[in-house]
């Protein structure tokens, strides 16, 4: 039976929003990792889908977090 993993879509959404509002990016990483773990540890006979959405959420979360950290560092340096 094929079932969509519930956190995969949340990871993709948080990752997309995290690209514009960096505060959401670390949450996208956490949700994406949880989703990917659930997909790979699915019980026998059940196929969880949504690996692409979770991977996108992880990638976008990483990019958003790097952008957030870089922006804060730039702001702190320019405030000196």
RADAKA-V730258 format. One line per field, one symbol per residue. ss: DSSP state (2 for helix, 1 for strand, 0 for the rest). phi: phi as a letter, one per 20 degrees, with the letter a starting at -180 (. if undefined). burial: I if it has 9 or more other C-alpha atoms within 8 Angstrom, else O. A space follows every 50 residues. Layout:
ss=???
phi=???
burial=???
This chain:
ss=01110222222222222222022222222222222222220000001110 222222222222222222222222222220
phi=.ecfffeffffffffffffecgfeffffffffffffffffdfffnddedo ffffffffffffffffffffffffffffef
burial=OOOOIOIIIIIIIIIIIIIOIIOIIIIIIOIIIIIIOIIOOIOOOIIIII IOIIIIIIIIIIIIIOIIOOOOOOOOOOOO
